[in-house]
Amino acid sequence: MKKIAITVAAVAALGLAACNPATNDGGNNATDVNATETEAGNDVDASANEAAAVNATDSALDSVGNTVEGAAKDVGNAASDAADTVSNAAKDATN
């Protein structure tokens, strides 16, 4: 009879022990949700930083483009001025 009682007590203890991790699962799920939320926030921050880097690159390229455009206009103006000077000199020489 004692062997049966010990066996029943052991089975009951195992059954009770098997029920306890359910509360840990809840805690684990909450931890997983918090970790997921943190990772999502980090991903959003990284995307924002990448977008800012893209915008900075675009601005830098625009600035370089504007500088090149200005230099090209300056060269064109200098060539036009030189042509006018030559033309005026030729007119003066013939008059």
Secondary structure as GFF3:
##gff-version 3
##sequence-region A 1 95
A	DSSP	alpha_helix	2	19	.	.	.	ID=ss1
A	DSSP	alpha_helix	21	94	.	.	.	ID=ss2
###
